[in-house]
């Protein structure tokens, strides 16, 4: 009788461990992170080794209460969407949750090396205008969206657009899936070169429900200035 009871207890323990393991794996698969350990596992599985190591080391420096807050913020899809769609002016930083979360918008305009097939006049400049939005929790970067346009000008008008792109260079928010579409550029013949794309946000663990969409754009001009915009769709 005792042997039978012990056997039943062992089976119960094994089943509970198995159920926990499957639930843990399912949460990670769907993007819902339950604790700091599962988050670190997700980071290691979804990021290159060097970047994952640096990020995990940053997380480890946080006190336990901040680690728990970090996870609760990440699992709050509405809060993360608000951070993603927050309107800012270039160079501005806004804060959420009493300063725990920061959102920053920056633009740059830099000279680039470009080798055209036909030798061009020395008066022609080749530039890259970049618009970047960063989100941090407790000073740790969790997301970066970038849109850029490469263009040429002679000081009077835009002569050509050599390329453009819109990318998410970092997404450490497991509950959210981000996708880009509609990338295009324009402005040749005018005084500004433009590029923009649409970004869609979906929450993974609620069946990939779309939470919202926005347009991110950038411009660079003949005075080597740049700017951009974020617009809800």
C-alpha positions as CSV (number, residue, x, y, z in Angstrom):
1,X,0.0,0.0,0.0
2,X,2.8,2.3,1.0
3,X,4.7,1.6,-2.3
4,X,1.5,2.3,-4.3
5,X,1.1,5.6,-2.5
6,X,4.7,6.7,-3.1
7,X,4.3,5.7,-6.8
8,X,1.1,7.8,-7.1
9,X,2.9,10.8,-5.5
10,X,5.8,10.5,-7.9
11,X,3.5,10.4,-10.8
12,X,1.7,13.5,-9.5
13,X,5.0,15.4,-9.1
14,X,6.2,14.4,-12.6
15,X,2.9,15.5,-14.1
16,X,3.0,18.8,-12.3
17,X,6.6,19.4,-13.5
18,X,5.7,18.4,-17.0
19,X,2.7,20.7,-17.0
20,X,4.8,23.6,-15.8
21,X,7.4,23.0,-18.4
22,X,4.8,23.0,-21.2
23,X,3.2,26.1,-19.8
24,X,6.6,27.8,-19.6
25,X,7.5,26.9,-23.1
26,X,4.0,27.9,-24.3
27,X,4.3,31.3,-22.7
28,X,7.7,31.9,-24.3
29,X,6.4,30.8,-27.6
30,X,3.5,33.2,-27.4
31,X,5.6,36.1,-26.1
32,X,4.1,36.2,-22.6
33,X,7.0,36.3,-20.1
34,X,6.1,35.3,-16.5
35,X,9.4,36.0,-14.7
36,X,12.9,37.3,-15.2
37,X,14.3,33.8,-15.9
38,X,11.9,33.1,-18.7
39,X,12.7,36.6,-20.1
40,X,16.4,35.9,-20.1
41,X,15.7,32.5,-21.8
42,X,13.7,34.3,-24.5
43,X,16.5,36.9,-25.0
44,X,19.1,34.2,-25.5
45,X,16.9,32.3,-28.0
46,X,15.9,35.3,-30.0
47,X,19.1,37.4,-30.1
48,X,22.7,36.9,-31.2
49,X,25.0,35.6,-28.5
50,X,27.1,38.8,-28.0
51,X,24.1,41.1,-27.8
52,X,22.2,38.7,-25.5
53,X,25.1,38.5,-23.1
54,X,25.3,42.3,-22.8
55,X,21.6,42.7,-22.3
56,X,21.3,39.9,-19.7
57,X,24.2,41.5,-17.7
58,X,22.3,44.8,-17.7
59,X,19.2,43.1,-16.4
60,X,21.2,41.4,-13.6
61,X,22.3,44.7,-12.3
62,X,18.8,45.8,-11.5
63,X,17.5,45.2,-8.0
64,X,14.9,42.5,-7.6
65,X,11.9,44.8,-7.3
66,X,12.9,46.6,-10.5
67,X,13.4,43.3,-12.3
68,X,9.8,42.4,-11.4
69,X,8.6,45.8,-12.6
70,X,10.6,45.4,-15.8
71,X,8.7,42.1,-16.6
72,X,5.3,43.7,-15.6
73,X,5.9,46.6,-18.0
74,X,6.9,44.2,-20.8
75,X,3.7,42.2,-20.4
76,X,1.5,45.2,-20.5
77,X,0.7,45.4,-24.2
78,X,-1.3,48.6,-23.9
79,X,1.6,50.3,-22.1
80,X,4.1,49.1,-24.7
81,X,1.8,50.3,-27.5
82,X,1.5,53.7,-25.9
83,X,5.3,53.9,-25.7
84,X,5.5,53.0,-29.4
85,X,3.0,55.6,-30.6
86,X,3.9,58.4,-28.3
87,X,4.3,61.7,-30.2
88,X,7.6,63.5,-29.7
89,X,9.6,66.3,-31.3
90,X,13.1,65.5,-32.6
91,X,15.5,65.5,-29.7
92,X,12.7,65.2,-27.2
93,X,12.4,62.5,-24.4
94,X,9.1,61.6,-22.8
95,X,8.7,59.5,-19.7
96,X,6.0,57.0,-18.6
97,X,5.4,55.2,-15.2
98,X,7.0,57.9,-13.1
99,X,10.2,58.0,-15.2
100,X,10.8,54.2,-15.3
101,X,10.2,54.2,-19.1
102,X,11.7,56.7,-21.5
103,X,11.0,57.3,-25.1
104,X,13.4,59.4,-27.2
105,X,13.3,60.7,-30.8
106,X,16.5,61.7,-32.6
107,X,17.3,62.7,-36.1
108,X,20.7,62.9,-37.9
109,X,22.0,64.1,-41.3
110,X,25.4,62.7,-42.3
111,X,27.6,62.7,-45.3
112,X,27.9,59.3,-46.9
113,X,30.3,57.7,-49.4
114,X,28.7,57.1,-52.7
115,X,30.4,56.0,-55.9
116,X,28.2,56.7,-58.9
117,X,28.8,55.0,-62.2
118,X,29.3,58.3,-63.9
119,X,31.7,60.8,-62.2
120,X,29.7,63.6,-60.7
121,X,30.5,67.2,-60.0
122,X,32.3,68.0,-56.7
123,X,29.4,70.3,-55.9
124,X,27.1,67.3,-55.5
125,X,26.7,66.1,-51.9
126,X,25.5,62.6,-50.8
127,X,23.7,62.5,-47.5
128,X,21.8,60.2,-45.2
129,X,18.9,61.5,-43.1
130,X,17.9,59.2,-40.2
131,X,15.0,59.3,-37.8
132,X,15.3,57.0,-34.7
133,X,12.9,56.2,-31.9
134,X,14.2,54.5,-28.8
135,X,12.4,53.0,-25.8
136,X,14.2,52.2,-22.5
137,X,13.1,50.7,-19.2
138,X,15.3,51.7,-16.3
139,X,17.9,52.9,-18.8
140,X,18.0,49.6,-20.6
141,X,17.2,49.9,-24.4
142,X,14.4,47.5,-25.3
143,X,13.3,48.8,-28.7
144,X,14.7,50.9,-31.6
145,X,12.9,51.8,-34.8
146,X,14.8,53.5,-37.6
147,X,13.8,55.0,-40.9
148,X,16.4,56.6,-43.3
149,X,16.8,58.0,-46.7
150,X,20.0,58.4,-48.8
151,X,19.8,61.4,-51.2
152,X,22.0,63.7,-53.3
153,X,21.8,67.4,-53.9
154,X,23.7,70.3,-55.4
155,X,22.6,73.0,-52.9
156,X,19.6,73.9,-55.1
157,X,17.5,70.8,-55.4
158,X,17.3,67.1,-54.7
159,X,19.1,65.3,-57.6
160,X,18.4,61.7,-56.7
161,X,17.4,59.3,-54.0
162,X,19.9,56.5,-53.6
163,X,18.0,54.3,-51.2
164,X,15.8,54.2,-48.1
165,X,14.7,51.7,-45.4
166,X,12.6,51.4,-42.3
167,X,13.7,48.7,-39.8
168,X,13.4,47.6,-36.2
169,X,17.0,47.2,-35.1
170,X,16.1,46.0,-31.6
171,X,12.9,44.5,-30.2
172,X,13.2,43.1,-26.7
173,X,9.4,43.3,-26.1
174,X,8.2,39.7,-26.3
175,X,4.5,40.5,-26.2
176,X,4.6,42.6,-29.3
177,X,5.2,41.7,-33.0
178,X,6.1,44.5,-35.3
179,X,5.8,44.5,-39.1
180,X,6.7,47.1,-41.7
181,X,5.0,47.8,-45.1
182,X,4.6,50.5,-47.7
183,X,8.1,51.8,-47.8
184,X,8.5,54.5,-50.4
185,X,10.5,57.7,-51.1
186,X,9.9,60.9,-53.0
187,X,11.2,64.4,-53.5
188,X,13.5,64.5,-56.5
189,X,13.5,68.0,-58.0
190,X,12.4,69.6,-54.8
191,X,14.3,70.8,-51.8
192,X,13.6,67.8,-49.5
193,X,14.0,64.1,-49.9
194,X,11.5,62.0,-48.1
195,X,11.0,58.3,-47.1
196,X,8.2,56.7,-45.0
197,X,6.8,53.3,-44.1
198,X,3.9,51.9,-42.0
199,X,4.4,49.9,-38.9
200,X,1.8,47.5,-37.4
201,X,1.8,46.3,-33.8
202,X,0.3,43.0,-32.7
203,X,0.1,41.4,-29.3
204,X,1.2,37.8,-29.6
205,X,-0.3,36.0,-26.6
206,X,-3.8,37.2,-27.4
207,X,-3.9,35.5,-30.8
208,X,-1.9,38.2,-32.7
209,X,-4.6,40.9,-32.2
210,X,-3.6,44.0,-34.0
211,X,-3.3,46.9,-31.5
212,X,-2.6,49.7,-33.9
213,X,-0.5,51.1,-36.7
214,X,1.5,54.1,-37.5
215,X,3.5,55.9,-40.2
216,X,7.1,56.8,-39.6
217,X,8.8,59.2,-41.9
218,X,12.0,61.1,-42.4
219,X,13.2,63.9,-44.6
220,X,16.6,65.5,-45.5
221,X,17.0,68.8,-47.3
222,X,19.5,70.7,-49.4
223,X,20.8,72.5,-46.3
224,X,21.7,69.2,-44.8
225,X,19.0,69.4,-42.2
226,X,16.7,66.6,-41.3
227,X,13.4,65.8,-39.5
228,X,10.6,63.3,-39.5
229,X,7.2,62.4,-38.2
230,X,5.2,59.7,-36.5
231,X,1.5,59.5,-37.3
232,X,-1.2,57.1,-36.1
233,X,-3.0,55.3,-38.9
